[in-house]
Amino acid sequence: MQLVINTRGSFLKKQNNCFLVKVDDKTFEVSEKKVDSILITTSATITTDAIKFAVENNIDIVFLDNFGDPYGRVWHSKLGSTTYIRRRQLQISEEPEGFRLAKGWIEQKIDSQILFLKDLKKNRPDQKDELDDYISGMEDMKFQLEALEGKLDEMRGKIMGLEGMASRHYFAALSFLLPDKWKFNGRSRNPAKDEFNCLLNYGYGVLYSKVEKACIIAGLDPYVGFNHTDDYNKKSFVFDLIEMYRIHIDRTVFNLFSKKQVSDSFFDEIPKGMTLNKEGKAVLIQAVNETFDKEISYRGRNIKIGNTIQFDCHRIANSLIGK
């Protein structure tokens, strides 16, 4: 589970081999065996004993800003696995295998988006024709993507361009399906211009921290990207891999709207947009955790959705070194 600190003025410390959390007038203990990570989303106090306890138990502490983007984390100082994995990661990004991997991650993303729209179409016969048009546009983008050949440096722009066009069809379809009150005009980020993107952005931030952690544990370098190019202090590889898992946040957020679990009270207005407040964060994080705890059949195994990220990172790392 994720231990989430989202109440201003909360206090976290270690006590009797447990994390002790004080929120307002309430105090409770959580065993370290039940905690995978700690998310701190607001102004809070944490003791050095609690930090040391988390590090010793391989529990990362992630700090999220108001938009859900991680701005810092506390993690043990040891790099995951062998340095050879990171050397191969750098080498293979310039080889045909790197192109195949980079293209495959985007193909998987588009496949997942198409499948989601087809799932939604099953229970919406009156909107079938419009959804078929959106799906057809995405399938065309995927067909063009599959046909690409060459070197990653030469094809990177085309890969990302096709991914962007497919995403425009996809989000237009999701907006089309929402009630008029919640419709939105494409993606907007930091700040979000609408409620759907507000929830989506925060969910992606939580997901980003999970992908980064999985990379570190598997020995992959978060900074050596394939589709996303190198830049100062930019964790390009995390941005590469997160594309395959955004669908879990998409489904979670859309379901909150479908089940009428989203309220105007979840959002606060800020200059040029809106932000998710404490009430909204609590509802979203609970829903995201429930999604990640669901068990699915994945590559021949029954595995929790949240664990597929680590499973894939280990698989990628092993493929880099020929295992």
N, C-alpha and C positions, 0 to 999 in steps of 0.2 A: 504494500500500500504506500501511497504518498502521504506524508504528514504535511498538512497545509496550514501555514500560519498566515491568516488573512485579516486579522483584527488588529487595528492600530493599538500599540502599547502592549502587545502580548509579550510573554516572557518564556524563554526556553532554557532549561538547564538539565544536567544529568543528576539522577538520584537513584541509588540502589539498582544500578545496571538497567535503568529505564530512562526514557526522556520524560521529564516533567514539564507540562505546559500549563501556564497560568494565563487565562483569558478573562479579563474583567474580574469578577468575583469567583470564577470557577477554576478549579485545578484538577488535572487528570494526568495519569501516567500512561505511557505507551512503551511496550517492550521493543527493544531494538530488533528482535527477530521478526517483527511485523512491519518494519519500515524499510522500504527500498530507497527512498529519497525524501528529502525535506524541501518543500517549496515555501519560500518567504516572499509574500507579495505586498507587504506593507511595512510601515515603520514598526520594528520589533527589537527586543533585546535577546541576545543569545550569549551564553557564557562560553569561555574557552574550554571548560570541561565538557560541555555538550558538543563543541566542535571536534575535540580530540576523540570523544566517544564515537561520533559519527564516522570519522576517518578510520578509526581502528576497526569498525564494523562494515567498511566498504559502502557507507551510505553517503551519497553526495548531497551537499546543501546548495540549492539553486536560488538565486535572487532574481525575481521578475519585476520589470517596471510596470507602469500603469497600462501598457499596451500588451502585456504578456510576454515581452521579449526578455530573454535572460541577459542580464548585464554583468553577472558575476557568478562564480561558483566556488565552493570549497571542496577540494578533491585530494586524495593522497598524491604524494609527489612522484610515485613510480609510474613509468610508462607501461602500458599493457603489452604483454607478450614480447616477441623478438623484434629487434631493430630491422631485421631483414624484411619484415612485412612492409615497413614504411619505405624502405629502399625500392622494393618491387612496385609499390604503389606509385612512386614517382616515375619509375621506368615505364611502367605499363600504360601510363596516361598518354604516352607518345607512340604506342604500338597499336596494331590492329585490334588486339584484345581490348584495349582501352576504349576504342571507338565502339566496339560491340557492347561493352558494359554500359557506357554512357547512353547509347541509343536505347538499350534494353530497359533501363530504368524509366525513361520517359514513355516508352511503349507500355510498360506495366502500369504507369500512372493513368494513361489514357484508357487502357483496358478497364481499369477499376472504375473510372468515371462513367464509361459507357454502360458497364454492368449496373451501376447504381441507378442510372436513368432508366434502364430497362426494368429494374426492380420496381421503380416508382410508377412506371407505365402500366404495370399489371393491374393496379387498383385504380387506375384513372382512365377508363375507356373514353370518356368525353374529351380527353386531352391527348389522345393517342397520336393523331395526325401531326400536331405541333411537335410533340416529343420525337416522333420519327424523323422530322426535319432536322432537329438539333443533333440527334444521334447520327444521322446520315452525314452531316457536316463533319462530325468528329471522326467517323470511320474513314472519311476521305483524307483527313489530316494524318491519321494513323497509317493508311496505305502509302502515302507519300513518304512518311518517316521510315517505314520498313524498306522502301526502295532505295534509300540513301546508301551510298558507298563512298569510301575514300578515307581520308585521315581526319582525325578529330579536330585538329587546328583549322582545317579547311571547311568542315561541315558543322562546326559548333553553332554558328549563326543560324543555319538552316534548321538544325535540331530544335534550338530554343524558339525559333520563329514558328515552327509547326506546333510546338507545345503551347505557345501563347495563343495561337488561333483556335486550337482545340479547346483551351480553357475558356475562351470567350463564348463559344457555343455552349459549353457546359454550364457556366454560371448564368448565362441568359436563360437556360432551361430551368435552373433552380429558382431563379427569380420569377419566371412565368408561373411556376407551380405554387408560389406562396400567395397568401391572401394579399389584397391590395395594400393593406396597412404596412406590410413588411417587405414589399417588393424593393429591389435595389438595382442600381445601374452599374453593373460590373464590379470589379474588385477595387477596394480602396484600403489604404494602409496608413497607419500612424500619422494622423488619426483616421479612424474609420469614419465614413460619411453616413453610415446607416447601421441599424441594429444587427443585421445579419453579418456584415463584415466585422463588426465589433466583437461578436462572439467568435467568429472564425479566426480573427487575428490572435486573440488571447489563447484559443485552443492550439493554434500553430506554435505559439511560444512555448506552451507546455510540452508539445510534441518535440520541438527543437531540442529541449534539454534532454529528453529521452534518447534521441538519436545521437547527440554528442556523447552521452555517457556510453552508449553501446559501442561507438567507434573506439573510445579510449580503452574499454575493457578488451575489445578484440585486437587491439594493437594497431588500428588504422589511424592515420594522421588526419585529424579534422581539417587541416589547412590545405591539403593537397587535393584540389578539386579536378574534375574531368570536364563536366559541362560548365560549371561555374569556375571562372578563371581566378588565378591567384591575385590577391590584393593584400595590402598591409592589414594585418590583424583580422583577416576575413576567413572564417571557417568554411571554405568553399566546399569541402567534401561533405560536410553536414548538410549544406544546401542541396547538394546532389542527391543524397540518399533520402532526405525528408520527402522528396516528391512522391515516393512510392507509398508513403504512409499518411499523406494528407487526407486520403479518402476516409479514414477512420474519424477524423475530426469533422469532415464534411457531413458524413452520415449522422454523427452525434448532434451537431448543431441543427441540421434540417429536421431531425426527429423532435428536437425540443420545440421547434415552431409547429410542426405537424400535430403534436400532442397538446398544443396550447399551453406550454409550460414557460413561455417567455412573457415577461411583463415590462411595461414602460419603466417601472421602478428599478430595473436592472441597470439603467444607463444614466450617466451624468453628461451634461453638455460641457464641452470645452471649446476653446477657440478653434474654428475650422473643422469641428467634428464632434465626436463623442467618445466616451470611455466607459469601460465596464466597472461598476462599483462593487463593493463588498458582497452585496446580495447576489448580483449577477455572477460574480466569480465563484461563489459557493455552489450555485446551481450547476454552472458549467463544469467545474472541476469534478463534482460528484458524478455527473453524467459521463465525463471523459474516463474517469477511473472505472466506472461500470463497464464501459466499452472495452477498455484494455483488459479487464478481468474475464471477458467472455472467452470461452474455449471454442476453437475452430479446428477443422482439419486443414493442415498446411504442410505441403510438400511431404505427404505421407505420414505426418504426425498429428496427434491431437495436442494442441498447444494454445496457450492464452494469446490473444491478439497482441497484448503488450510485449510478450516474449518473442514474437516473430521478428522484431527489430534486432534484438541481440542475436537470434538465430541466423538472420541474414548477414549480419556484420561478421560473425565468425565464418560463415560460408564464403563470403567475399575474401576475407583475410586468408583462408586456407587455399582458395583458388589462386591467389597471388603467388603463393610459395609452392604451388604444385601439389597440394594435398587433396 
